[in-house]
Amino acid sequence: MTFNANRRVGSVRPSHLMFTAGIGSLVDLPNFSVLVKGLDSWSYSGVTQYDIDEPRLRAAVNRSLQRYGRGQIEQLRSAPWLEGGDSDPKGWAAQGVGVPVTPFPQWLRCTACNLLAAVDSQEFDFRNANARTPHEAKFVHDCKNSKPLAVAARFTLVCTAGHLDEFPYTAYVHHGQACTKAQRPKLRMKDHGGNQAANVTIECVACGRKRNIREAMGERGRRHLPACRGRHPHLGTFESGCEKEAVLMVAGASNQWFPLTLSALALPKGQGGDIEKILDDHWPELQGVVSRQFFDLVASMPQFGFLKEFDPDTVVSAILARKEGVEGSAPSAPDVQSDLFGPEWDALSGPVPTPTDDFALRPVSVPPQLDELFSDVRQVERLREARALIGFTRLDAPDRESPEIATRVELSRSTQNWVPASEVRGEGIFLRVRDDLMADWADRMVKSPQMEAHREAYGRFRANRKSDRMTSEFDPFQGWPGARYMALHTLSHLLIRTIALECGYNSASLAERIYAGDDDHARAGILIYTAVPDSEGTLGGLVSLAESSELRRIVRRALTDAQHCSADPLCAERLPHDPDDYLHGAACHVCLFVSETTCERGNRFLDRRFLVPLSGDKEQVLTPAGLLP
């Protein structure tokens, strides 16, 4: 990360820029905080390797951006970086290349004299002399010979439209009026400590007026705050006419920035991996190929001989999906993400493809007794996951169950033909549940009182979160994942927790992909894979757990542990009833919840009663009787 004449001030992982602190968010450095600037400020001068080639993800980003009326992209780019930055910290690779940032909040407080002033007030000096220790960059105040540290004043203003602004300290302490003694008065910020919210007093040195920050907090305090100015500091712009209410927020609060991301697995050629690139290059000629017969005719032409390398039905489906996206209504990001799962399911569950550097499968025999539950077990020896950032929200999290609620913020002022992305390599285990077992169970449960209670709670959840910002027709049951998903999701969490407890994996280093499909494309599979760019991702430890002896022990322990929870009977009896609107049943932090980076649905749609009999009723249990403890 660079600012101030391209001097480095710190470093973060590429994945950190996707999920934790990307464009528009704050990054806490040891001595101050910075805000990641928009794409208009990113420079790739001198950088040659930044393109992430993943056609399926690029096409998905374009479909998602269509919903927001944005132009199409042509590239997925990793963060600018040059090899040699660590070995030669004074060279161009270290000082001239990086993700641009700016100090934010730009009001600083001296830790010695409590002076409160803006960065550009010339009250503070910036020190970043040692290129080998960029983390020591800091602001200091010349009030003593020791040059005491100046830290960021931690209050900001945020609104649900995604705007972020400095707290108006001068106007606030003077109750919206000008100081009667000075045009630009000096301020002091005194923190009195305490354990009941903030207890900070702002004082004008010139006129002596004081005001505590508590008066601006909470629902009653909002009337003391100014109207939102529509500021986007990462873009350097102001939007006029914002009618949203500004909210006081501490810098770095967890709800100040939520990413909007899409991810896709790199698939072998012919399994959707290169189809999107072919459509990108030949769309005018191929957009009319909407049937198998037409495909065979076109593929017989010499200029389109390359089509013979692909599965005809897969190509036709991809063309129809793209035409629907171009000509029909734009899909939401969750719908786009779900569409990416189709080709992945085909690659994971179909004929084993030829191994590549990005994708390698090896089928293993299903252990005895487990064949009553699983029809197929495969080791994913190599995989590559590409992730793209397409925007972010503030205050309102981008909810997969209610995507219309949060307001997306742009990553750039002008239209760019790329979005930031990252990629990780790892390994995994793919488990396919028996189709007949899942189909019989789903038929039994679709109208059961327990599943109906979950469905009704989902409708209440959507209705309660419905916002007056929504203008389209509202369907409270839109996006209901169904019984299949709930059973598979619960099984996935049980296995992840057991792998973490028994095999030493950090659960935060694992991720899940649930292939439940829908009424038209019924699926029943789980992919558990490593999703971090460190040693836990590629050493083969997770793949080895798919061997017969290991997998049998893990599954049996997972099901045994699921029968008991230290929070029982409260946990075991939990089922949402009117007016409850939570989206889980017999599940809690003790027995089923995992870290947010691991779960694809935020620890929702989980219920142990669908895998093990908690009340003696085995009719609602998916697990075959032979596997129950």
VOFIKOL-730975 format. One line per field, with one value per residue (C-alpha): chain; x, y negated, z negated. Coordinates in nm, 2 decimals. Last residue first. Layout:
BEGIN
chain c(A_...)
X c(X_...)
Y c(Y_...)
Z c(Z_...)
//
This chain:
BEGIN
chain c(A_A_A_A_A_A_A_A_A_A_A_A_A_A_A_A_A_A_A_A_A_A_A_A_A_A_A_A_A_A_A_A_A_A_A_A_A_A_A_A_A_A_A_A_A_A_A_A_A_A_A_A_A_A_A_A_A_A_A_A_A_A_A_A_A_A_A_A_A_A_A_A_A_A_A_A_A_A_A_A_A_A_A_A_A_A_A_A_A_A_A_A_A_A_A_A_A_A_A_A_A_A_A_A_A_A_A_A_A_A_A_A_A_A_A_A_A_A_A_A_A_A_A_A_A_A_A_A_A_A_A_A_A_A_A_A_A_A_A_A_A_A_A_A_A_A_A_A_A_A_A_A_A_A_A_A_A_A_A_A_A_A_A_A_A_A_A_A_A_A_A_A_A_A_A_A_A_A_A_A_A_A_A_A_A_A_A_A_A_A_A_A_A_A_A_A_A_A_A_A_A_A_A_A_A_A_A_A_A_A_A_A_A_A_A_A_A_A_A_A_A_A_A_A_A_A_A_A_A_A_A_A_A_A_A_A_A_A_A_A_A_A_A_A_A_A_A_A_A_A_A_A_A_A_A_A_A_A_A_A_A_A_A_A_A_A_A_A_A_A_A_A_A_A_A_A_A_A_A_A_A_A_A_A_A_A_A_A_A_A_A_A_A_A_A_A_A_A_A_A_A_A_A_A_A_A_A_A_A_A_A_A_A_A_A_A_A_A_A_A_A_A_A_A_A_A_A_A_A_A_A_A_A_A_A_A_A_A_A_A_A_A_A_A_A_A_A_A_A_A_A_A_A_A_A_A_A_A_A_A_A_A_A_A_A_A_A_A_A_A_A_A_A_A_A_A_A_A_A_A_A_A_A_A_A_A_A_A_A_A_A_A_A_A_A_A_A_A_A_A_A_A_A_A_A_A_A_A_A_A_A_A_A_A_A_A_A_A_A_A_A_A_A_A_A_A_A_A_A_A_A_A_A_A_A_A_A_A_A_A_A_A_A_A_A_A_A_A_A_A_A_A_A_A_A_A_A_A_A_A_A_A_A_A_A_A_A_A_A_A_A_A_A_A_A_A_A_A_A_A_A_A_A_A_A_A_A_A_A_A_A_A_A_A_A_A_A_A_A_A_A_A_A_A_A_A_A_A_A_A_A_A_A_A_A_A_A_A_A_A_A_A_A_A_A_A_A_A_A_A_A_A_A_A_A_A_A_A_A_A_A_A_A_A_A_A_A_A_A_A_A_A_A_A_A_A_A_A_A_A_A_A_A_A_A_A_A_A_A_A_A_A_A_A_A_A_A_A_A_A_A_A_A_A_A_A_A_A_A_A_A_A_A_A_A_A_A_A_A_A_A_A_A_A_A_A_A_A_A_A_A_A_A_A_A_A_A_A_A_A_A_A_A_A_A_A_A_A_A)
X c(-2.48_-2.66_-2.48_-2.69_-3.01_-2.95_-2.89_-3.17_-3.37_-3.73_-3.88_-3.63_-3.84_-3.67_-3.65_-3.30_-3.29_-2.98_-2.94_-3.26_-3.27_-2.93_-3.07_-2.88_-3.02_-2.81_-2.46_-2.37_-2.47_-2.13_-1.98_-1.60_-1.52_-1.80_-1.65_-1.84_-2.18_-2.28_-2.26_-2.14_-2.21_-2.57_-2.79_-3.12_-3.32_-3.17_-3.30_-3.42_-3.76_-3.95_-4.31_-4.43_-4.23_-3.87_-3.75_-3.52_-3.58_-3.23_-3.07_-3.26_-3.23_-2.93_-2.67_-2.39_-2.49_-2.55_-2.66_-2.44_-2.13_-2.21_-2.28_-1.95_-1.77_-1.91_-1.83_-1.47_-1.40_-1.53_-1.34_-1.01_-1.04_-1.16_-0.92_-1.09_-0.89_-0.58_-0.71_-0.72_-0.36_-0.23_0.01_-0.17_-0.39_-0.27_0.07_-0.07_-0.29_-0.63_-0.94_-0.89_-1.18_-1.51_-1.72_-2.07_-2.32_-2.68_-2.82_-3.16_-3.17_-3.53_-3.65_-3.33_-2.96_-2.82_-2.45_-2.31_-1.97_-1.77_-1.46_-1.17_-0.89_-1.12_-1.17_-0.80_-0.71_-0.58_-0.73_-0.97_-1.12_-1.09_-1.20_-1.49_-1.60_-1.59_-1.78_-2.06_-2.08_-2.11_-2.38_-2.59_-2.55_-2.65_-2.96_-3.06_-2.99_-3.21_-3.50_-3.53_-3.31_-3.59_-3.47_-3.81_-4.04_-4.13_-4.21_-4.19_-4.26_-3.99_-3.94_-3.74_-3.60_-3.89_-3.71_-3.82_-3.62_-3.92_-4.08_-3.77_-3.73_-4.10_-4.09_-3.78_-3.96_-4.25_-4.00_-3.83_-4.17_-4.27_-3.96_-4.05_-4.42_-4.34_-4.46_-4.13_-3.99_-4.11_-4.03_-3.69_-3.61_-3.70_-3.50_-3.20_-3.18_-3.24_-2.97_-2.71_-2.51_-2.20_-1.89_-1.61_-1.30_-1.06_-0.73_-0.59_-0.49_-0.60_-0.69_-0.75_-0.96_-0.99_-1.24_-1.16_-1.29_-1.33_-1.61_-1.53_-1.56_-1.45_-1.54_-1.91_-2.12_-2.40_-2.71_-2.83_-3.19_-3.25_-3.02_-3.26_-3.17_-2.82_-2.78_-2.53_-2.48_-2.65_-2.43_-2.21_-2.20_-1.94_-1.86_-1.77_-1.48_-1.37_-1.26_-1.08_-1.06_-0.79_-0.81_-0.57_-0.60_-0.98_-1.03_-1.35_-1.63_-1.94_-2.27_-2.27_-2.51_-2.56_-2.21_-2.09_-2.15_-1.84_-1.61_-1.67_-1.39_-1.18_-1.21_-0.92_-0.97_-0.73_-0.79_-0.57_-0.24_-0.45_-0.57_-0.77_-1.14_-1.30_-1.65_-1.92_-1.96_-1.70_-1.70_-2.08_-2.12_-1.87_-2.06_-2.38_-2.23_-2.17_-2.54_-2.57_-2.32_-2.52_-2.84_-2.66_-2.53_-2.88_-2.99_-3.05_-3.39_-3.39_-3.20_-2.84_-2.88_-3.12_-2.89_-2.60_-2.80_-2.90_-2.54_-2.42_-2.69_-2.60_-2.23_-2.30_-2.54_-2.27_-1.99_-1.68_-1.38_-1.60_-1.65_-1.30_-1.42_-1.60_-1.41_-1.43_-1.81_-1.94_-1.96_-2.22_-2.45_-2.41_-2.48_-2.80_-2.92_-2.84_-3.04_-2.98_-2.69_-2.80_-2.55_-2.26_-2.15_-2.18_-2.04_-1.72_-1.44_-1.65_-1.84_-1.51_-1.39_-1.71_-1.66_-1.30_-1.36_-1.72_-1.64_-1.49_-1.15_-1.10_-1.26_-1.12_-1.35_-1.56_-1.61_-1.82_-1.79_-1.98_-1.78_-1.92_-1.77_-1.86_-2.04_-1.73_-1.65_-1.30_-1.37_-1.63_-1.97_-2.21_-2.50_-2.60_-2.97_-3.03_-3.16_-2.85_-2.91_-2.56_-2.31_-1.96_-1.64_-1.28_-1.34_-1.23_-1.36_-1.72_-1.91_-2.29_-2.29_-2.52_-2.72_-2.57_-2.58_-2.76_-3.08_-2.89_-2.83_-3.17_-3.13_-2.79_-2.48_-2.44_-2.48_-2.23_-1.95_-1.94_-1.94_-1.72_-1.69_-1.37_-1.37_-1.03_-0.93_-1.26_-1.32_-1.44_-1.51_-1.50_-1.69_-1.77_-2.00_-2.04_-1.71_-1.52_-1.24_-1.22_-1.10_-1.01_-1.01_-0.87_-0.96_-0.78_-1.00_-1.01_-1.19_-1.12_-1.30_-1.68_-1.65_-1.90_-2.24_-2.35_-2.36_-2.01_-1.86_-2.03_-1.93_-1.56_-1.58_-1.76_-1.70_-1.53_-1.74_-1.85_-2.14_-2.27_-2.64_-2.70_-2.52_-2.18_-2.03_-1.69_-1.53_-1.18_-0.96_-0.65_-0.33_-0.05_0.26_0.48_0.78_1.02_1.11_0.75_0.46_0.59_0.32_0.40_0.23_0.35_0.52_0.68_0.50_0.72_1.02_1.28_1.21_1.31_1.21_0.84_0.76_0.46_0.46_0.16_0.02_0.03_-0.35_-0.35_-0.39_-0.68_-0.66_-0.73_-0.46_-0.47_-0.14_0.05_-0.14_-0.19_-0.52_-0.56_-0.84_-0.80_-1.00_-0.86_-0.50_-0.50_-0.43_-0.30_-0.24_0.12_0.41_0.65_0.82_0.88_0.93_1.09_1.38_1.43_1.28_1.51_1.46_1.10_0.99_1.18_0.88_0.64_0.28_-0.04_-0.34_-0.48_-0.68_-0.98_-1.02_-1.27_-1.54_-1.89_-2.04_-2.25_-2.63_-2.64_-2.81_-2.56_-2.28_-2.40_-2.40_-2.06_-1.92_-2.05_-1.88_-1.55_-1.60_-1.65_-1.36_-1.10_-0.77_-0.63_-0.43_-0.17_0.17_0.33_0.37_0.58_0.30_0.00_-0.15_-0.46_-0.61_-0.91_-0.98_-1.08_-0.87_-0.81_-0.86_-0.58_-0.54_-0.28_0.01_0.02_-0.19_-0.57_-0.70_-1.03_-1.26_-1.35_-1.16_-1.09_-1.05_-1.17_-1.30_-1.13_-0.84_-0.75_-0.74_-0.45_-0.26_-0.18_0.12_0.23_0.31_0.51_0.61_0.45_0.50_0.27_0.07_0.14_0.00)
Y c(4.43_4.37_4.50_4.81_4.61_4.41_4.04_3.81_3.79_3.67_4.02_4.10_3.93_4.00_3.64_3.55_3.81_3.73_3.56_3.34_3.28_3.11_2.79_2.54_2.29_1.99_1.98_1.69_1.86_1.96_2.07_2.07_1.70_1.64_1.89_2.21_2.27_2.63_2.76_2.50_2.19_2.30_2.53_2.71_2.47_2.20_1.90_1.67_1.50_1.58_1.44_1.71_2.03_2.10_2.44_2.48_2.80_2.94_2.61_2.55_2.92_2.90_2.62_2.87_3.03_3.40_3.60_3.41_3.54_3.89_3.78_3.60_3.89_4.14_3.91_3.85_4.22_4.34_4.07_4.16_4.54_4.50_4.22_3.89_3.74_3.76_3.47_3.24_3.30_3.26_2.98_2.72_2.50_2.54_2.39_2.05_1.90_1.97_2.14_2.51_2.72_2.89_2.96_3.10_3.27_3.34_3.21_3.16_2.94_2.84_2.83_2.66_2.74_2.86_2.82_2.67_2.51_2.50_2.33_2.42_2.20_2.06_2.42_2.44_2.79_3.01_3.34_3.41_3.07_2.90_3.20_3.25_2.89_2.91_3.25_3.12_2.80_2.99_3.21_2.91_2.75_3.08_3.11_2.74_2.74_3.04_2.90_2.58_2.28_2.02_1.75_1.58_1.67_1.32_1.21_0.83_0.65_0.39_0.06_0.14_-0.16_-0.13_0.18_0.54_0.69_0.80_0.95_1.15_1.29_1.36_1.56_1.75_1.82_1.97_2.19_2.31_2.39_2.58_2.79_2.89_2.94_3.17_3.06_3.09_3.35_3.68_3.58_3.45_3.77_3.99_3.76_3.75_4.13_4.19_3.94_4.08_3.80_3.69_3.59_3.38_3.34_3.05_2.89_2.55_2.26_1.91_1.63_1.26_1.00_0.63_0.52_0.44_0.24_-0.08_-0.32_-0.65_-0.73_-0.39_-0.11_-0.19_-0.16_0.10_0.01_0.30_0.41_0.57_0.87_1.00_1.37_1.33_1.03_0.76_0.61_0.28_0.03_-0.03_0.16_0.28_0.33_0.59_0.77_1.08_1.42_1.70_2.05_2.29_2.66_2.95_3.29_3.28_3.62_3.78_3.97_4.10_4.26_4.14_4.22_4.60_4.62_4.50_4.85_4.98_4.70_4.53_4.60_4.31_4.09_3.87_3.51_3.25_2.89_2.59_2.74_2.98_3.33_3.50_3.50_3.76_3.83_3.63_3.54_3.27_3.13_3.13_2.98_2.70_2.64_2.58_2.39_2.07_2.01_1.99_1.70_1.52_1.57_1.44_1.13_1.04_1.12_0.85_0.88_1.03_0.95_0.97_1.21_1.43_1.43_1.53_1.82_1.94_1.93_2.12_2.38_2.43_2.47_2.72_2.92_2.94_3.06_2.89_2.98_2.99_2.61_2.55_2.65_2.32_2.18_2.53_2.55_2.87_2.70_2.46_2.75_2.95_2.64_2.56_2.92_2.89_2.57_2.20_2.12_1.76_1.59_1.78_1.55_1.22_1.39_1.52_1.39_1.36_1.68_1.87_1.71_1.82_2.18_2.20_2.35_2.46_2.83_2.85_2.73_2.81_2.59_2.30_2.26_1.95_1.66_1.35_1.06_0.77_0.66_0.51_0.19_-0.02_0.27_0.40_0.07_-0.06_-0.42_-0.46_-0.55_-0.84_-0.79_-1.02_-1.00_-0.93_-1.21_-1.24_-1.53_-1.60_-1.33_-1.43_-1.28_-1.19_-0.83_-0.66_-0.95_-0.90_-1.19_-1.24_-1.54_-1.36_-1.61_-1.74_-1.56_-1.68_-1.51_-1.19_-1.20_-1.08_-0.75_-0.68_-0.90_-1.27_-1.39_-1.13_-1.33_-1.57_-1.94_-2.22_-2.60_-2.77_-3.04_-2.99_-2.65_-2.49_-2.17_-1.83_-1.60_-1.22_-0.97_-0.70_-0.41_-0.31_-0.17_-0.48_-0.68_-1.06_-1.11_-1.47_-1.61_-1.96_-2.21_-2.51_-2.77_-2.83_-3.17_-3.26_-3.42_-3.39_-3.04_-2.97_-2.81_-2.45_-2.38_-2.52_-2.19_-2.02_-2.28_-2.24_-1.86_-1.78_-1.40_-1.31_-1.14_-0.81_-0.76_-0.41_-0.50_-0.36_-0.65_-0.70_-0.97_-0.92_-0.92_-0.78_-1.08_-0.93_-0.92_-1.18_-1.04_-1.27_-1.45_-1.40_-1.77_-1.85_-2.01_-1.92_-1.66_-1.33_-1.13_-0.78_-0.53_-0.25_0.02_-0.09_0.06_0.12_-0.21_-0.40_-0.76_-0.75_-1.04_-1.27_-1.60_-1.74_-2.09_-2.18_-2.19_-1.94_-1.63_-1.80_-1.91_-1.80_-1.89_-1.64_-1.77_-1.44_-1.19_-1.45_-1.39_-1.36_-1.44_-1.29_-0.98_-0.84_-0.87_-0.79_-0.46_-0.35_0.03_0.09_0.00_-0.29_-0.23_0.14_0.23_-0.11_-0.03_-0.13_0.18_0.41_0.76_0.71_0.53_0.77_0.91_0.65_0.59_0.43_0.60_0.88_0.79_0.95_0.82_0.74_0.56_0.47_0.13_0.06_0.05_0.19_0.52_0.54_0.55_0.90_1.04_0.88_1.03_1.37_1.35_1.26_1.55_1.80_1.66_1.70_1.56_1.34_1.06_0.90_1.00_0.71_0.44_0.15_-0.10_0.09_-0.22_-0.23_-0.58_-0.54_-0.20_-0.37_-0.44_-0.22_-0.42_-0.45_-0.42_-0.54_-0.42_-0.04_-0.04_0.02_0.05_-0.14_-0.04_-0.21_0.05_0.36_0.43_0.77_0.98_0.89_0.68_0.93_1.20_1.01_1.02_0.68_0.45_0.13_-0.24_-0.23_-0.56_-0.65_-1.03_-1.03_-0.71_-0.34_0.00)
Z c(-1.66_-1.33_-1.02_-0.97_-1.02_-0.70_-0.76_-0.61_-0.94_-0.94_-0.98_-1.26_-1.53_-1.86_-1.96_-1.84_-1.56_-1.35_-1.01_-0.98_-1.35_-1.33_-1.17_-0.96_-0.71_-0.82_-0.94_-0.72_-0.39_-0.23_-0.56_-0.59_-0.61_-0.86_-1.10_-1.18_-1.35_-1.42_-1.77_-2.02_-1.82_-1.77_-1.57_-1.62_-1.40_-1.18_-0.99_-1.26_-1.20_-1.52_-1.53_-1.46_-1.52_-1.45_-1.59_-1.88_-2.07_-2.03_-2.12_-2.44_-2.54_-2.48_-2.49_-2.56_-2.23_-2.16_-1.86_-1.62_-1.80_-1.69_-1.33_-1.31_-1.47_-1.22_-0.93_-1.04_-1.12_-0.78_-0.60_-0.76_-0.69_-0.34_-0.22_-0.18_-0.47_-0.25_-0.03_-0.33_-0.43_-0.07_-0.14_0.07_-0.14_-0.49_-0.39_-0.29_-0.03_-0.20_-0.07_-0.15_-0.02_-0.13_0.18_0.10_0.33_0.39_0.72_0.86_1.17_1.25_0.89_0.77_0.73_0.40_0.47_0.15_0.18_-0.14_-0.28_-0.50_-0.64_-0.91_-1.03_-1.13_-1.04_-1.32_-1.21_-1.49_-1.58_-1.24_-1.04_-1.28_-1.25_-0.87_-0.87_-1.08_-0.88_-0.55_-0.69_-0.80_-0.45_-0.28_-0.49_-0.45_-0.08_-0.01_-0.21_-0.01_0.07_0.04_0.28_0.32_0.04_-0.07_0.29_0.32_0.64_0.72_0.55_0.24_0.04_-0.20_-0.32_-0.36_-0.64_-0.84_-0.52_-0.43_-0.78_-0.80_-0.47_-0.60_-0.92_-0.71_-0.53_-0.85_-1.01_-0.69_-0.72_-1.08_-1.01_-0.72_-0.37_-0.18_-0.43_-0.29_0.07_-0.03_-0.21_0.09_0.33_0.10_0.06_0.43_0.53_0.30_0.15_0.35_0.15_0.29_0.09_0.13_0.25_0.28_0.50_0.44_0.68_0.65_0.83_0.89_1.16_1.53_1.83_1.62_1.64_1.46_1.09_0.97_0.73_0.73_0.41_0.39_0.18_-0.05_-0.06_0.29_0.22_-0.05_-0.11_0.02_-0.21_-0.11_-0.46_-0.53_-0.72_-0.41_-0.08_0.16_0.53_0.79_0.61_0.80_0.67_0.86_0.71_0.83_0.76_0.72_0.56_0.55_0.40_0.49_0.31_0.49_0.39_0.04_-0.24_-0.22_-0.07_-0.40_-0.53_-0.35_-0.24_0.09_0.33_0.44_0.75_0.83_0.96_1.08_1.16_1.21_1.34_1.54_1.49_1.77_1.67_1.44_1.59_1.41_1.05_1.00_1.36_1.39_1.05_1.14_1.46_1.26_0.97_1.16_1.20_0.82_0.81_1.08_0.88_0.56_0.76_0.88_1.24_1.50_1.67_2.01_2.34_2.23_1.94_2.13_2.42_2.19_2.05_2.39_2.51_2.21_2.25_2.62_2.53_2.25_2.48_2.75_2.53_2.64_2.86_3.17_3.14_3.26_3.61_3.64_3.95_4.11_4.09_3.93_3.59_3.73_3.84_3.52_3.32_3.51_3.44_3.08_3.04_2.97_3.19_3.28_3.05_3.21_3.49_3.29_2.98_3.13_2.89_2.58_2.65_2.69_2.36_2.19_2.32_2.19_1.84_1.90_1.87_2.22_2.10_1.74_1.47_1.27_0.97_0.95_0.70_0.69_0.44_0.29_-0.01_-0.33_-0.48_-0.78_-0.95_-1.13_-1.28_-1.17_-1.23_-1.50_-1.36_-1.39_-1.15_-0.86_-0.76_-0.39_-0.16_0.05_0.29_0.42_0.47_0.36_0.51_0.42_0.53_0.22_0.02_0.14_0.00_0.03_-0.21_-0.46_-0.66_-0.98_-1.31_-1.63_-1.52_-1.51_-1.89_-1.98_-1.78_-1.93_-1.95_-1.87_-2.23_-2.34_-2.16_-2.45_-2.38_-2.49_-2.41_-2.53_-2.26_-2.11_-2.24_-2.12_-2.32_-2.21_-2.50_-2.46_-2.67_-2.42_-2.52_-2.89_-3.01_-3.11_-2.95_-2.97_-2.62_-2.56_-2.21_-2.16_-1.90_-1.73_-1.57_-1.20_-1.17_-1.53_-1.83_-1.75_-1.63_-1.35_-1.42_-1.38_-1.76_-1.81_-1.91_-1.62_-1.35_-1.44_-1.48_-1.16_-1.16_-0.84_-0.57_-0.43_-0.18_-0.10_-0.06_-0.41_-0.56_-0.74_-0.95_-1.12_-1.46_-1.54_-1.56_-1.40_-1.60_-1.65_-1.81_-2.04_-1.89_-2.19_-2.19_-2.27_-2.08_-1.74_-1.66_-1.49_-1.21_-1.15_-0.92_-1.12_-0.91_-0.62_-0.79_-0.51_-0.34_-0.66_-0.64_-0.68_-0.92_-0.85_-1.03_-1.21_-1.26_-0.89_-0.88_-0.60_-0.83_-1.01_-1.37_-1.73_-1.99_-2.28_-2.42_-2.44_-2.22_-1.95_-1.77_-1.40_-1.16_-0.82_-0.90_-0.68_-0.54_-0.17_0.01_0.35_0.39_0.49_0.72_0.70_0.37_0.36_0.72_0.78_0.55_0.19_0.05_0.25_0.13_0.02_0.34_0.56_0.75_0.86_0.73_0.86_0.71_0.93_1.24_1.39_1.74_2.02_1.83_1.95_1.88_1.57_1.55_1.20_1.30_1.59_1.34_1.23_1.59_1.65_1.33_1.43_1.77_1.60_1.36_1.63_1.84_1.56_1.67_1.39_1.55_1.33_1.48_1.66_1.40_1.50_1.48_1.33_1.16_0.94_0.89_1.11_0.94_0.61_0.31_0.01_-0.31_-0.56_-0.94_-1.18_-1.39_-1.35_-1.04_-1.04_-0.69_-0.62_-0.34_-0.01_0.21_0.01_-0.36_-0.47_-0.18_0.14_0.04_-0.24_0.03_0.19_-0.14_-0.31_-0.32_-0.49_-0.44_-0.12_0.03_0.36_0.32_0.01_0.06_0.10_0.00)
//
